[in-house]
Amino acid sequence: MNIAIMDSPVGRLGVEEQAGAICRLIWDAAPVGVQTPLLREACAQLAAYFDRRLTKFDLPTYVHGSDFQRAVCDAMSAIPYGDTLTYGDIAKLTGNSAQAVGSACGANPIPIIIPCHRVMGAGGKLVGFSGAGGVETKVRLLRLEGAAGLLI
């Protein structure tokens, strides 16, 4: 396991790499192991995202979990920068319930890079975020992206 850290506007972030893919983003992490080229690139892309210079991450990722978990993460990754979908929208895409999608979003191991902050409750309602700071951090990320129709 290799973990690189960086300071960001939403706190200290750790990015974990295993087998050549980013597999986890951790709040308040400590560095571990070797700082690989992929970890350096992930930190550079995160810094560019927070500086509003990057709107889509280009990193190999691997989500440990079920096929459903990976399908939800794929659907979240397809949400464009500054846009949002609801749990119900993703449920329709994956053929599952909004509640199941909500659980999968909450279990997203790579928040920000896999943008679960772009998923809203019914009617655009702000609900849950698994990262440090909860909904407040979700709002900060959505404001950073200039998300239209943000209900606060």
Secondary structure, 3 states (H helix, E strand, C coil): CEEEEEEECCEEEEEEEECCEEEEEEECCCCECCCCHHHHHHHHHHHHHHCCCCCCCCCCECCCCCHHHHHHHHHHHCCCCCCCEEHHHHHHHHCCCHHHHHHHHHCCCCECCECHHHEECHHHCCCCCCCCCHHHHHHHHHHHHCCCCCCC
